Amino acid sequence: MRILVTGGGGFLGRHVVERLLARGYEVRAIGRSPQPDLQAKGVEFRCGDLTDEKALHSACSGMDAVFHIAAKAGIWGHWESFYLPNVIGSRNIVAACKANGIGRLVYTSTSSVVFNGRAISGLDETMPYGRHWLCHYAHTKAIAEKETLAANDENLKIIALRPHLVFGPGDPHLLPRILESAIAGRLTMIGKGKAVVDVSYVGNVADAHLDALDALVQRETAGKAYFISQGEPVELWSWINRVLEALGYAPICRKVPLSVAYSMGLFFEIIWTLLQRAGDPSMTRFVAVELAKNHFFNISAARNDLGYVPRVCMEEALKHTVDDLQSRGF
């Protein structure tokens, strides 16, 4: 089987590529920067942008299936910087698949598409898409997921996956940013510090992608979105402190009420907008809510329809993650 992976050089993309190669598939990847190490493993790598229709059509030529993983992630930035790669880019991928007669597409979404500012405790995919968006990433991914799934038909079978808080070896965002804030003395618990959340080990998320491809090939499962996680929610701040202590840092004990953090987030958002500052604000309203309230999901549908099983347990996942962070100087 010949597979195209968008974002194949990224955090999750690399883990998916490794699994595809292990199966003996022919893999082509597309991303913004050359990846000589992947090419050395036999991956055909092409440089290209999600907004470049011609590059995507060319990359899709001759492929049997596509994993669309690439996206613009983050908590802050201009609307267009998220809309173009996430929405327009996904439209371009769907169009390229259909133009090239590709029959299967696995789209990497996010659980944030159902963000509504409230606590989410064990709900499933019957939840409606979010509203009152506080984050362009979540908003644009919701638009993209909805449009992508709407393109599912007899000729192009599509599944969307919604992993939540992906961590593990190679993580460039989640835990490194938390650690940098903790080391600098800026990290503070939001709310009562008892929020229960889902986290997702990158290896398990990569496995879920191959499970989705298998489901598209072997079963009548298509046109749906699936939450993906470890299947064992954690108390967020205890989990963060566990990582900090394993790396030799002091745990976070200070607390700030959600109302204060939310107001601070609004203040920083206004300042960043007025002064057009680069980088992320120290706090945003979206981050304040996510750090203070429950957000964990029912993954029964992924288990039943895709055969998804989180093969790497939390203990093993944390060991691999801590070892990787130590090797990177944390």
Phi, psi and omega in degrees: 000141181253122189237135171258133176239113173281140184071028183295342178267000183274185184303296179288320184305320180297319180293323177293315180302315180302319181289324178293318178297320180298333178278352181088013179284155171277126186241130171243137179234152177228137180197180185278338184233146178301148180229078184301329180293325177289321178299324179294338179268001178103006178278131172278111185253133177237139175272133181186164183246148181295340179271358181267097184300317182296317180297321180289320178298318179295318181295328182279345183300127177082003182271152176263333182205160180227135166255114179262094184257328185300140178194164171267112180254168178138168182256353185210150177150174179287149180308313184297326182294338175264319185296317184297305180288323188279317182267302180297319179300318179291323175299318180295321179296314179300315180298319180293321177298313183291323180293331182260006177069028179283136188263346186220136180222125173252119184255127178272109178258212179203149177294344180294351179293345178254012180302131178222011179083358182251165175292142177236118186233094174075021179278163183246195187288358174285351175301140176285164174299157185292179177203173183052051186300137176244007186209124181297327180300307181299318182296310183291327177291327177294316178300314183295317180297314182299315181292320182295314179294329178293340180277354179298131176206189183296333183269330180231104179273132187230138170232140175249137178248140183241074177290154183233125177049072183282132179223167176139184181304130180092357180304118180265353190237290195304287184288323176303320180290321177297316181296317179299319178293319180294316181296325180278357179079019183261349187275130181222141175298139176255131181078213183276355179077018184245013182298135178254127186225162170271142169232161187222117177290133188302324178297320178292322178295320177297318177301320180299325179295318178289326174300320180295318178298315179300321180295321179293327181279319192257341186232175178264045181253113179196160178080015184235161174249149182224130172288141180230134176198188175290339184079008177221088182304151181237156170283112194308308187287329174293322179295316177298316180296327178297319178293315180301313182293325178295334180265001177090016179256156180290144178290160178273125182240333183293145181232147175230132178301148180304320182300322179290313180297321179296316178295320176298319179299316178297318179300311181296322179298319179295314180297314181298324180288312183295318183268357180051049181285148176275162179079178182270144172297159178296333178208146172229166180295321179299313181296319180302314180294316183295329181275349186250338187243154176301140166206089174225156194230161176273118182257021181300324182296318178295321178297314186283315186275324185257346185074023182289130174226124176293097188288330180261115182287170184299318182302312181292320180299317180293323178298311179300320183292313180297318178301317180294316180297321178296320180293340180263006173096007178277000000 
